[in-house]
Amino acid sequence: MQTFLALLLAYIISIFFRSFLSVLASPMMADMGIGATELAAMSSAWFIVFALMQFPVGWALDVYGPRRTVLPLMVVGGIGACLFPFAPDARIGAIAMGLIGVGCSPMYMGALYVFARSHPPRRFGFLASLLIGFGSIGNLVGTTPLALAADHFGWRAAMMAIAGLYLAALAMAALFLRDPPRLAQPGGGSLFAGLGTIVGTRVFWLFVPVVFVSYAVAVTVRGLWVAPYLEQVIGLDRAAQGHVAMAMALAMAASAFLFGWVESRWGLAKTLTLLGNLAVATILGVLALTGTQPALWAALAFTAIGFCGFSYTILMAHLRPFFPDELVGRGITLMNFIFIAGAAAIQAGSGWLIDQGRAEGLDAAATFARMHGALAIGLIASLAVYLFSPPQPTRRPVISR
């Protein structure tokens, strides 16, 4: 509980940085004189650095513990959070977002490490879902409240306030974060020790496609394009865009609590992942085929995507029993690397698709329809592979030394 509270504000801010650019897209693009590709590159910088940091974070958690891993990296993130509001262009903005990615990289993994080490596997999914559910407050802050703050004070002033919250989170972590008891035989060795054993198993590769794609689809739609789509295709104003983004964020939080409870009670991680992401692929397919639709239908569609597609913690719960205790830090951070690397790649690709459509002379509806169709196809392909994954290990852990 102490670790939960110590890292909760930090994780709320981490979630905020994954998704806030959608609401600020128009004023930032106008202020910096950039297009969709540059905007996506700024967001991708956070995800790329965050993903690459998972390897040293996982190793450091196993060797040094959460406290000596989390605090130094959060200091680096604080520098980026203070730099971002003063970024004059996309290049400096991307550098600041990369530094913030360093600071955010150990927040969730540090908490998961403590949960995995201090609680039985059947409690892991529930605790992880609680953290991500409460952490979704950051998703909410990045919707209507951020839009209103940007309208009244400007996007730079709004981001200065977020930097202040980040520094408060750093202070809380320094005061309250504690390490779990050390293992008698800790998982030491080199940075990549044990990962070869993990990636050398067939079951690992059955998870990789859906881990790479599923979270990326949800965070790309919510974090980058829901507001521009609602503005350019549906014609909603900034306040209405923020309301839809908030409904999507609330749906994500609700699903984290609900699906985490269901998984901890009945262990239906695979079923929940399959059904939820199939629903998302279907909705994206409908958006791709229809192009323009009534505002109410669009709002309901994006809310449903948020509710059904936020399977991040459920997939983590599905994966946890496959890792032995001495490799749990590196195991869960390896999978988190794939989650975040997928988000970086798909966000960058989505920005390219949108700019490419505009270069070809397509209108906004056709441009976004093509992007939604590409996301739906990728999601269906990943689910086809995941279908063959085992619901649980035949022996625990399946991935072992």
Phi and psi in degrees as a GROMACS rama.xvg file:
@    title "Ramachandran Plot"
@    xaxis  label "Phi"
@    yaxis  label "Psi"
@TYPE xy
-62.2503  -43.2722  GLN-2
-65.4413  -39.7782  THR-3
-55.6672  -50.0261  PHE-4
-70.6124  -36.4124  LEU-5
-63.6139  -35.8482  ALA-6
-103.003  -1.13187  LEU-7
-62.9953  -50.2418  LEU-8
-62.2288  -40.075  LEU-9
-61.1105  -41.6153  ALA-10
-71.4824  -34.4623  TYR-11
-57.5282  -44.3607  ILE-12
-68.44  -36.9908  ILE-13
-60.6666  -44.241  SER-14
-62.8508  -39.2118  ILE-15
-56.5292  -46.5892  PHE-16
-69.9223  -14.7932  PHE-17
-77.8952  -18.3154  ARG-18
-136.809  -3.13226  SER-19
-74.3181  -23.7343  PHE-20
-65.0847  -25.9182  LEU-21
-59.019  -46.2725  SER-22
-69.2206  -32.0541  VAL-23
-94.0422  4.76499  LEU-24
-54.5691  -52.2311  ALA-25
-63.5369  -52.296  SER-26
-64.9691  -35.5972  PRO-27
-68.6965  -42.9154  MET-28
-63.3751  -39.9688  MET-29
-69.1154  -41.4913  ALA-30
-66.1247  -43.683  ASP-31
-90.6893  -11.9627  MET-32
67.9736  45.544  GLY-33
-120.123  167.89  ILE-34
-108.915  -169.44  GLY-35
-64.6418  -36.534  ALA-36
-63.1258  -44.2883  THR-37
-67.58  -38.3443  GLU-38
-62.2733  -46.6009  LEU-39
-63.2334  -34.4941  ALA-40
-65.5955  -37.9004  ALA-41
-62.8434  -45.924  MET-42
-65.1228  -41.2205  SER-43
-63.3659  -31.8985  SER-44
-58.4035  -41.7409  ALA-45
-60.494  -48.5882  TRP-46
-68.6839  -38.6975  PHE-47
-63.3284  -50.268  ILE-48
-64.8054  -43.67  VAL-49
-56.3192  -45.6207  PHE-50
-64.1105  -47.8388  ALA-51
-63.1858  -30.8578  LEU-52
-71.9063  -14.2621  MET-53
-62.7185  -31.6116  GLN-54
-67.4507  -53.4338  PHE-55
-65.5683  -30.9421  PRO-56
-64.8682  -46.7734  VAL-57
-61.2743  -43.0171  GLY-58
-63.6701  -45.2228  TRP-59
-65.6305  -36.8742  ALA-60
-61.6338  -43.6494  LEU-61
-68.2351  -34.6352  ASP-62
-93.1526  -44.9299  VAL-63
-107.461  -19.3608  TYR-64
92.4789  167.273  GLY-65
-62.3157  -43.4173  PRO-66
-61.4269  -49.416  ARG-67
-76.0605  -7.70234  ARG-68
-92.3613  -47.9501  THR-69
-72.1549  -48.556  VAL-70
-62.6057  -48.2484  LEU-71
-61.3156  -36.9803  PRO-72
-70.8708  -34.8444  LEU-73
-65.0182  -30.7962  MET-74
-62.1798  -43.2729  VAL-75
-60.6283  -43.9582  VAL-76
-61.7424  -34.8864  GLY-77
-61.6377  -35.6998  GLY-78
-62.5379  -44.7412  ILE-79
-64.9225  -40.5048  GLY-80
-63.0598  -35.2602  ALA-81
-76.9439  -26.4356  CYS-82
-78.7585  -36.5688  LEU-83
-56.25  -44.1969  PHE-84
-61.3477  -17.4425  PRO-85
-106.131  8.03103  PHE-86
-65.0997  123.614  ALA-87
-82.1974  -20.165  PRO-88
-151.262  178.746  ASP-89
-66.4294  -30.4457  ALA-90
-65.1231  -49.8593  ARG-91
-67.0096  -36.4496  ILE-92
-60.1645  -40.6718  GLY-93
-67.7364  -38.5561  ALA-94
-62.6955  -45.0225  ILE-95
-62.2693  -42.691  ALA-96
-64.5649  -35.6841  MET-97
-63.2877  -43.4042  GLY-98
-63.2391  -39.7617  LEU-99
-64.0904  -37.2905  ILE-100
-59.7816  -37.4569  GLY-101
-60.3007  -46.6279  VAL-102
-67.5972  -32.3574  GLY-103
-83.4397  -17.963  CYS-104
-59.56  -32.5164  SER-105
-97.2455  -0.421822  PRO-106
-65.6428  -56.6498  MET-107
-70.6626  -42.6023  TYR-108
-64.7198  -35.5821  MET-109
-61.254  -43.2556  GLY-110
-67.1966  -43.6976  ALA-111
-60.4433  -38.0954  LEU-112
-60.236  -45.1172  TYR-113
-66.0199  -42.1052  VAL-114
-59.5095  -45.8892  PHE-115
-65.5922  -34.0451  ALA-116
-85.7763  -23.1423  ARG-117
-110.403  -6.60352  SER-118
-135.853  154.747  HIS-119
-66.7596  155.476  PRO-120
-55.2331  -33.2525  PRO-121
-66.3349  -19.3652  ARG-122
-92.9981  -12.2948  ARG-123
-61.872  -49.9285  PHE-124
-61.7184  -39.2174  GLY-125
-65.7933  -46.4038  PHE-126
-64.7135  -41.6103  LEU-127
-62.6586  -39.7825  ALA-128
-67.6756  -36.355  SER-129
-60.3802  -45.6158  LEU-130
-63.4455  -45.6877  LEU-131
-73.0333  -27.8536  ILE-132
-67.1486  -50.6654  GLY-133
-67.5414  -33.5379  PHE-134
-63.6243  -22.1671  GLY-135
-66.516  -7.58126  SER-136
-54.7485  -35.4031  ILE-137
-61.522  -36.1104  GLY-138
-63.2204  -40.0704  ASN-139
-68.2915  -40.9868  LEU-140
-59.6361  -33.4228  VAL-141
-83.1261  20.5975  GLY-142
-117.249  -118.5  THR-143
-57.2697  -45.0513  THR-144
-57.6225  -42.2068  PRO-145
-67.6827  -40.8331  LEU-146
-61.3213  -43.9408  ALA-147
-66.0194  -41.4521  LEU-148
-63.5755  -40.431  ALA-149
-65.967  -38.5611  ALA-150
-65.9855  -38.4248  ASP-151
-86.1049  -37.002  HIS-152
-119.184  -8.75261  PHE-153
94.3174  150.841  GLY-154
-67.4651  -30.0242  TRP-155
-69.0433  -42.5749  ARG-156
-64.3211  -38.964  ALA-157
-61.4584  -40.4772  ALA-158
-74.0036  -25.3886  MET-159
-65.3593  -36.8306  MET-160
-65.0541  -38.9375  ALA-161
-64.5237  -37.5615  ILE-162
-60.9621  -38.619  ALA-163
-62.9166  -40.0075  GLY-164
-65.0958  -37.2806  LEU-165
-61.0362  -44.7261  TYR-166
-64.6109  -34.0368  LEU-167
-65.487  -38.8024  ALA-168
-65.046  -38.5704  ALA-169
-61.5015  -41.9973  LEU-170
-64.2196  -40.767  ALA-171
-63.7706  -43.3812  MET-172
-62.9283  -40.7802  ALA-173
-63.4192  -34.2867  ALA-174
-80.9121  -36.4981  LEU-175
-118.69  -15.1209  PHE-176
-71.3898  128.965  LEU-177
-129.037  153.438  ARG-178
-85.4692  149.358  ASP-179
-73.2822  168.392  PRO-180
-57.6413  141.555  PRO-181
-74.6985  148.092  ARG-182
-70.6199  149.653  LEU-183
-63.1779  -35.8604  ALA-184
-125.449  82.5512  GLN-185
-64.3315  152.615  PRO-186
-78.3404  94.9997  GLY-187
-99.8275  -134.995  GLY-188
80.9153  -166.888  GLY-189
-74.1682  172.685  SER-190
-56.2424  -38.6066  LEU-191
-104.721  11.5887  PHE-192
-60.5372  132.63  ALA-193
89.8445  -23.492  GLY-194
-68.4061  -31.9218  LEU-195
-61.4614  -37.2874  GLY-196
-65.257  -40.8397  THR-197
-66.2962  -50.5131  ILE-198
-74.4683  -11.5216  VAL-199
-84.0128  2.09672  GLY-200
-99.9011  148.095  THR-201
-64.1712  -38.1627  ARG-202
-63.2592  -34.0068  VAL-203
-56.9563  -44.4742  PHE-204
-74.8325  -18.188  TRP-205
-73.8315  -23.6267  LEU-206
-87.3753  -28.5613  PHE-207
-55.3903  -49.3943  VAL-208
-60.0925  -45.1839  PRO-209
-71.9861  -32.2723  VAL-210
-64.887  -40.4177  VAL-211
-67.2877  -37.3443  PHE-212
-99.7342  -41.5604  VAL-213
-63.0064  -52.9797  SER-214
-64.0849  -37.3549  TYR-215
-60.7006  -39.3899  ALA-216
-63.5753  -48.263  VAL-217
-63.0007  -44.572  ALA-218
-74.6535  -27.1999  VAL-219
-70.0781  -44.4174  THR-220
-66.1195  -49.8362  VAL-221
-72.1458  -41.701  ARG-222
-82.3116  -21.4427  GLY-223
-124.346  -46.0979  LEU-224
-114.899  -6.45902  TRP-225
-62.8433  -44.669  VAL-226
-69.9588  -48.1314  ALA-227
-58.3368  -37.4593  PRO-228
-63.9819  -47.2061  TYR-229
-64.6081  -31.6247  LEU-230
-75.619  -50.5053  GLU-231
-83.0266  -29.6703  GLN-232
-102.098  -44.3925  VAL-233
-91.6872  -27.7704  ILE-234
86.9441  24.7253  GLY-235
-82.1316  150.598  LEU-236
-82.4713  178.357  ASP-237
-60.8565  -42.2091  ARG-238
-63.4349  -44.4395  ALA-239
-65.3862  -37.448  ALA-240
-60.2028  -43.3197  GLN-241
-63.3204  -36.6899  GLY-242
-64.8036  -43.3232  HIS-243
-65.8827  -42.9957  VAL-244
-60.8552  -37.4506  ALA-245
-67.0036  -41.4382  MET-246
-60.4279  -39.6541  ALA-247
-64.8945  -42.0441  MET-248
-66.302  -40.9422  ALA-249
-62.9669  -38.0334  LEU-250
-64.4892  -39.3752  ALA-251
-61.8329  -43.9909  MET-252
-64.8082  -44.0512  ALA-253
-62.1929  -41.3099  ALA-254
-67.9526  -34.6043  SER-255
-61.2377  -44.18  ALA-256
-67.4747  -48.6686  PHE-257
-65.7543  -51.2332  LEU-258
-67.8265  -33.0894  PHE-259
-63.9511  -41.1642  GLY-260
-65.5586  -44.8745  TRP-261
-61.6593  -44.0783  VAL-262
-65.2413  -41.1992  GLU-263
-69.1809  -27.6216  SER-264
-86.3828  -41.8714  ARG-265
-119.898  -8.58491  TRP-266
65.3305  43.0091  GLY-267
-102.347  40.1847  LEU-268
-58.7932  -46.1845  ALA-269
-66.0449  -43.7963  LYS-270
-62.5136  -44.9942  THR-271
-62.0127  -41.7277  LEU-272
-63.9383  -45.4957  THR-273
-63.8061  -51.3931  LEU-274
-66.0945  -42.993  LEU-275
-63.0289  -47.1768  GLY-276
-74.5694  -27.6811  ASN-277
-65.6457  -38.6596  LEU-278
-63.0202  -41.3122  ALA-279
-62.4445  -45.2039  VAL-280
-60.8765  -38.4168  ALA-281
-65.1439  -45.3006  THR-282
-63.4422  -43.7814  ILE-283
-62.6378  -37.8006  LEU-284
-62.4846  -41.1089  GLY-285
-64.687  -43.3365  VAL-286
-60.5856  -37.6982  LEU-287
-68.1063  -37.5835  ALA-288
-79.4162  -32.0467  LEU-289
-91.611  -26.6755  THR-290
71.5364  -91.4474  GLY-291
-96.8044  139.207  THR-292
-146.738  168.139  GLN-293
-59.2944  151.767  PRO-294
-58.9239  -39.5677  ALA-295
-63.6356  -43.3933  LEU-296
-63.608  -41.65  TRP-297
-61.4878  -43.5443  ALA-298
-62.4  -43.6871  ALA-299
-66.2556  -38.1492  LEU-300
-62.9699  -46.1582  ALA-301
-70.1851  -33.719  PHE-302
-64.4056  -41.381  THR-303
-65.736  -37.6916  ALA-304
-60.7891  -43.5712  ILE-305
-61.7957  -41.3886  GLY-306
-71.2598  -44.8971  PHE-307
-85.4047  -24.8512  CYS-308
-97.7141  -0.516834  GLY-309
-91.9264  66.4942  PHE-310
-96.1578  16.2222  SER-311
-54.0796  -55.042  TYR-312
-71.2537  -30.3416  THR-313
-68.1756  -40.6004  ILE-314
-64.9337  -39.2749  LEU-315
-61.0333  -41.5433  MET-316
-65.4241  -37.3668  ALA-317
-62.9802  -38.5136  HIS-318
-80.0625  -31.7706  LEU-319
-51.3197  -45.4177  ARG-320
-65.6567  -11.0393  PRO-321
-84.5303  -4.67002  PHE-322
-112.759  134.031  PHE-323
-73.0632  160.172  PRO-324
-57.1821  -39.4052  ASP-325
-72.3255  -12.289  GLU-326
-119.417  10.8268  LEU-327
-64.17  -36.2445  VAL-328
-61.0919  -49.9625  GLY-329
-71.7378  -31.8797  ARG-330
-65.5009  -50.7449  GLY-331
-71.5106  -31.426  ILE-332
-75.6989  -28.6911  THR-333
-61.5004  -45.4093  LEU-334
-67.9629  -35.9164  MET-335
-65.2492  -35.76  ASN-336
-56.397  -44.3037  PHE-337
-68.3624  -40.3556  ILE-338
-54.3513  -51.5724  PHE-339
-76.8411  -36.0221  ILE-340
-61.4306  -38.6327  ALA-341
-62.0585  -41.3213  GLY-342
-62.8462  -42.7694  ALA-343
-61.8806  -46.6919  ALA-344
-66.194  -44.4674  ALA-345
-74.1724  -33.3642  ILE-346
-64.2514  -46.2417  GLN-347
-61.6322  -42.7622  ALA-348
-64.6506  -36.46  GLY-349
-66.0327  -40.0702  SER-350
-62.8817  -41.1906  GLY-351
-63.2739  -42.1104  TRP-352
-60.8188  -41.1714  LEU-353
-68.0809  -46.5223  ILE-354
-65.0599  -35.358  ASP-355
-65.0286  -41.4801  GLN-356
-62.2088  -40.9578  GLY-357
-66.0286  -38.1542  ARG-358
-65.5864  -29.6158  ALA-359
-83.4365  -1.59985  GLU-360
86.7843  11.7156  GLY-361
-72.8703  147.668  LEU-362
-77.4104  174.573  ASP-363
-62.1099  -40.7344  ALA-364
-61.3768  -45.4146  ALA-365
-68.7824  -36.7451  ALA-366
-63.2965  -48.4868  THR-367
-69.9951  -32.9472  PHE-368
-61.1796  -40.8703  ALA-369
-65.0646  -40.0533  ARG-370
-65.281  -44.8885  MET-371
-61.923  -38.0981  HIS-372
-64.855  -40.437  GLY-373
-64.0809  -40.7093  ALA-374
-64.0174  -40.4321  LEU-375
-64.0616  -43.2017  ALA-376
-63.5745  -44.9618  ILE-377
-60.9132  -39.5674  GLY-378
-67.1722  -43.739  LEU-379
-63.2046  -41.9706  ILE-380
-61.6767  -41.3259  ALA-381
-67.5855  -36.8262  SER-382
-67.449  -31.3751  LEU-383
-62.401  -34.6037  ALA-384
-76.4411  -45.1163  VAL-385
-60.0605  -26.3139  TYR-386
-55.5262  -28.4728  LEU-387
-89.4804  -0.154707  PHE-388
-73.8045  148.42  SER-389
-72.9304  142.038  PRO-390
-62.1723  -30.833  PRO-391
-156.846  162.904  GLN-392
-63.0777  143.383  PRO-393
-71.4966  -28.0936  THR-394
-144.171  153.396  ARG-395
-115.976  125.904  ARG-396
-87.5092  150.516  PRO-397
-68.8779  -41.1318  VAL-398
-90.3991  108.171  ILE-399
-143.405  167.996  SER-400
